[in-house]
């Protein structure tokens, strides 16, 4: 979630897109990502390099790419929409791409960036979300079994205040600065004219670029990213609500889509009733040979396809009744004597 | 008289066939003046396609035709153009035969009244002669078939043509005197679009006149005959509605057809008076005004029945005109039906006061309809007020036409019984005014 508007907050969009990019690279598909960007930097009229968002001043990495899928854009990024996405209380007309379709086995990563203060995060220069609201939203998610484990990363000034109030289990939180400290931006690019990234996310991105889907790097390494010497602010983290030891939590548990696959050497007997079900079908109905591609729909059949036969027919009773009535009217008007002409 | 009729029919069929083959057919089919939500052809096709997909055609708000139309077009959809041309021809032939019989009735009645000395001595020039009445049926058929309104309605394949033909058969059955057939056709016409219900009164009056039953409220034979006719009509209506239930095994068609006609939810512009009002109205007034507008159609029946009880066929003409002006979704096809009757009252020409202005108004408005539609919808330099102004003017023209004919008819009747040269008490010339 990037919560800042305006061109000079380019770095917040770049932050968000970097994390988005890493997460996609490690295997999470767009259907499992809700990306909220409060402003469009790539197509901003002040962008001298249109359709790009760079993370480094040497333009090494264009985090915008070809396949960025923004779910909530511009004025749709509001506190209400964010909380609705988290808690799942969305109007029925919301499309799937705008929903967080998680269940009690899902690990959720939430990354937020923007301008913040002691206990709040500013949305769109007009409203705020407080740490109490966020904690309550996470508690709602826990009660509705919408997550298994949750990793919350925030890169704003005084970011640690945002995770102070969490009280739901299985939440791990990281922040770029402590209360009373400001998170600083990394470096400006003189060609583009604004600061491109924040320090914390810059070093997190550098760290994540080393990760691949099979890596065994754990959370403790993530906690060491961006020490005070590089970041100027002191990054913080909170693990007391988390049940596992951070040493045993892989980065790819949250940042990547790595499934656990077990190869078993023994056979498993499925339900025995299934065999009886299968034997009901006579043998000759099943195809003995697979059809070749060309045989499946011969060209002649496609060319000379007749128009579709009408499937609906009026019921017999209706037709009978209607014609009986018509005949009755006819004979009432013209007399019974015409009956002899019929027979 | 068969040969000229056949010639007229051939000419009409040629015109329609030529237009069907030309590129104008698609343009005319989507004009809102010709196709309303109740009778547009593409909605019929949509409904039948939905049926083929296994969905009830009444499940959306698209299809508002009756189940009998579904049945008719299920088998005839490939020959749709032929069906509509045949329908128009049948309407014209029915009107021809009806007016032929009606002329005989008029002539007989005139003779009776002359012999009974009910007419004033100096009205010889007002009496209708068989010579001038000879070509009236042909003119009626001609007026219906070659009226640009009915040609456009046929080319657009609007089911208004079917409604017109049912009403024409109803008129034929009434004038021939068969109460049973007339009740059946009236039930069919009411079943398809609700408003021909008001034609019950003129048909009843005509049939009473034909049976020589005097229209007195205390007379037993009057009530007996009225009950008979009303029960025939209601029974056939109930039978037809119950039969329609068995087509799709559901009563869905009742809210879709009759609920739609009465509650006017669709506010697409047409040549009627409803759309603009209800587009501009606040929600909480709309129920009241829907009731007011619908009552307006049925309201004129009783006063006209009282005034025109001696002249039920003129009453029928005025009633059809009122239906086609005040109904919720009128189209030019409805206008074509009552305009076909104008030659029957051509003897009133000398009493019509505004006929030139009114015909100019009607013709100009007909041409301005597509122009202002284009300006509003496509060019964007006009708005709905412009189109509604033309709608209003067209309807005012129609209303003034009908009231002009009404006035002329009553004036002629008055002259017939009181003489052509009316004088006041003091001997100066008097003038008849419609109060």
Boltz contact constraints between the chains, C-beta under 6 A:
constraints:
  - contact:
      token1: [A, 310]
      token2: [B, 52]
      max_distance: 6.0
  - contact:
      token1: [A, 311]
      token2: [B, 52]
      max_distance: 6.0
  - contact:
      token1: [A, 312]
      token2: [B, 51]
      max_distance: 6.0
  - contact:
      token1: [A, 312]
      token2: [B, 52]
      max_distance: 6.0
  - contact:
      token1: [A, 314]
      token2: [B, 71]
      max_distance: 6.0
  - contact:
      token1: [A, 314]
      token2: [B, 247]
      max_distance: 6.0
  - contact:
      token1: [A, 317]
      token2: [B, 246]
      max_distance: 6.0
  - contact:
      token1: [A, 318]
      token2: [B, 246]
      max_distance: 6.0
  - contact:
      token1: [A, 318]
      token2: [B, 247]
      max_distance: 6.0
  - contact:
      token1: [A, 321]
      token2: [B, 243]
      max_distance: 6.0
  - contact:
      token1: [A, 329]
      token2: [B, 184]
      max_distance: 6.0
  - contact:
      token1: [A, 332]
      token2: [B, 180]
      max_distance: 6.0
  - contact:
      token1: [A, 333]
      token2: [B, 181]
      max_distance: 6.0
